[in-house]
Amino acid sequence: MTPLAHILALPVRAYRLVFSPWVGFNCRYQPTCSAYALEALEKHGALRGTWLAMRRIGRCHPLGGDGYDPVPDRGDK
């Protein structure tokens, strides 16, 4: 993970530590959005990883989908 990706992962880790137990574990996707964000930052770096995480969070609404949604590999678009 790049240094910038490490910095961007800090709020996600803080969310998982502080807010996630209070909000509950009722995510509509597998892996959860926070796990997806951390994996996207690790695989793709700061810019593309943040973009993928924001797209995923944008799909998480009552009219959105659900199910298994893995982070794409580096070669996939």
C-alpha positions as CSV (number, residue, x, y, z in Angstrom):
1,M,0.0,0.0,0.0
2,T,1.3,3.4,-0.9
3,P,1.9,6.0,1.8
4,L,-1.0,8.1,0.6
5,A,-3.3,5.1,0.6
6,H,-2.2,4.4,4.2
7,I,-3.3,7.9,5.1
8,L,-6.6,7.5,3.3
9,A,-7.3,4.2,5.0
10,L,-7.1,5.8,8.5
11,P,-10.7,7.2,8.4
12,V,-12.0,3.8,7.2
13,R,-10.2,2.0,10.0
14,A,-11.5,4.6,12.5
15,Y,-15.1,4.0,11.2
16,R,-14.7,0.2,11.6
17,L,-13.4,0.7,15.2
18,V,-15.7,3.4,16.5
19,F,-18.9,3.6,14.4
20,S,-19.4,0.1,12.9
21,P,-20.3,-1.6,16.1
22,W,-22.9,1.1,16.9
23,V,-24.4,1.1,13.4
24,G,-24.7,-2.7,13.2
25,F,-23.7,-5.2,10.7
26,N,-26.4,-5.0,8.0
27,C,-24.5,-4.4,4.9
28,R,-26.2,-5.4,1.6
29,Y,-22.9,-6.3,-0.1
30,Q,-20.2,-8.8,0.6
31,P,-17.5,-7.8,1.4
32,T,-18.7,-4.8,3.5
33,C,-18.1,-1.3,2.1
34,S,-15.3,-0.7,4.7
35,A,-13.6,-3.9,3.8
36,Y,-14.0,-3.2,0.1
37,A,-12.5,0.3,0.6
38,L,-9.4,-1.1,2.4
39,E,-8.9,-3.8,-0.2
40,A,-9.3,-1.3,-3.0
41,L,-6.8,1.1,-1.5
42,E,-4.4,-1.8,-1.0
43,K,-4.8,-3.2,-4.5
44,H,-5.1,0.0,-6.6
45,G,-3.4,2.7,-4.6
46,A,-4.8,6.0,-3.4
47,L,-6.5,7.5,-6.4
48,R,-8.2,4.6,-8.1
49,G,-8.8,2.9,-4.7
50,T,-10.7,5.9,-3.5
51,W,-12.6,6.1,-6.7
52,L,-13.7,2.5,-6.4
53,A,-14.6,2.9,-2.8
54,M,-16.7,6.0,-3.5
55,R,-18.5,4.2,-6.4
56,R,-19.3,1.3,-4.1
57,I,-20.6,3.5,-1.3
58,G,-22.7,5.3,-4.0
59,R,-24.4,2.0,-4.9
60,C,-25.3,1.3,-1.3
61,H,-28.9,2.6,-1.1
62,P,-32.4,1.0,-0.9
63,L,-32.8,0.9,-4.7
64,G,-29.2,-0.4,-5.3
65,G,-28.1,-4.0,-5.6
66,D,-26.8,-6.5,-3.2
67,G,-24.8,-9.7,-3.1
68,Y,-21.2,-10.5,-3.7
69,D,-19.2,-7.6,-5.2
70,P,-15.4,-8.1,-5.1
71,V,-12.8,-5.5,-5.8
72,P,-11.7,-5.8,-9.4
73,D,-8.2,-6.9,-10.1
74,R,-5.6,-4.4,-11.4
75,G,-6.1,-5.5,-15.0
76,D,-9.9,-5.3,-14.9
77,K,-11.7,-2.0,-15.6
